[in-house]
Amino acid sequence: MEQDLRSQLVSGARVKVTQQVAFRDRTWPATVAGTVVSFEQRPTGSWFAHSKDERLWLDRLTIRKDDGQVTVLNLDQYSRVEIVGQTPAPAPAQDGRS
């Protein structure tokens, strides 16, 4: 994944993610959209990866869909992530002073 895209996957960003599951002679695309909760690299329990700390590290994107469901997506080379927009920043708290 490109570094520029990684920097845009911040909490509150709206995204649309399309992933593909490969079959023998075709692919099955699945698209999910929502608001980014978090984006991080996390290790798997895989012991055979021969990389950092002998673990396989995956890009994990946690999003909250419009219906409130929280979904964790493991992103791979076939995942397409599109930034749809940013949610507005919360208004500053009013302290009652004028």
N, C-alpha and C positions, 0 to 999 in steps of 0.2 A: 504494500500500500504506500502511496506517495506521502511524503512528509507534510506537504501542504494540506492534504485531506485530513491527515491525523490531527493537525492543529485546529481544524474546524469542528472536530467531533467533541464539542464541549457540552456540558450539561445545559439543557434548554434548547439546543439546536434541533430543528425538525429535519428528519432524514427519511429517505426511502431506500430500502435495501432489497436487492434482487439477488437470490442465490440459486444455484443450479445443482440438481442431483443428477449424476450421470448414470444412465442405464446402458445396456449393451449397445443399442443402436440409436438412442435418442437421449434427450435431456428433459428434465422436469423442472421448469422454473417456478420459484415461489417468491412473492413480493410481500414485504411487510413495511408499514410506515408508522412513525411515531416520533416521540420526543426523546432525545438522548438523556439517559440518567447517568451513565458513566461509560468510559472507554479506557481499556487497559490491556496490557499484555499479562497473561497469567499462565503459569506452567500447568501441564497436564500431569497425570500420574505415570506417563510413559517413561520407561527406564531405558529404552533403546535408542533414544533420539541423538545422543552424542552431540549435544549443544550445551548451552549455558546450564551449569549445575546438573548435567546429564538429564535434562528434562526437555520436552518439546514445548515451546512457548507459542501460544496462540493469541491472536488479536480477538478480544472479547468486547462486544458492544452490547450494552444493556439499554433497552428502550422501553418507554411506556407508551403503549398503543392508545388510540383515542378512547377505547372502551375501558381503559384503566389497567388492562393486563400488562404485566411486566414480562418482557421476553429477553433472554440472553442469546445473542447470536455469535457463533464462532465464525469469524471471517477467514476466508481462504482466497486463493488466487482467482477463483471463479465468482467471488462476491463483488457486486457492483453497488457502491454506496453513493447516493446523491444527496447533497445538502439542499433541502427544499426551502428552508428559511430559519430565522431565529425567532424565538419567542421574545416578546417584549420584556425588558428588565423590570423588576418590581419597582414601584414608586417608592421614593424615600419616605421613611416614617415621619409623620407630622408630630412635632413636639409641643404644639400649642402656642409657640411664640410667634409674634408678628413683627 
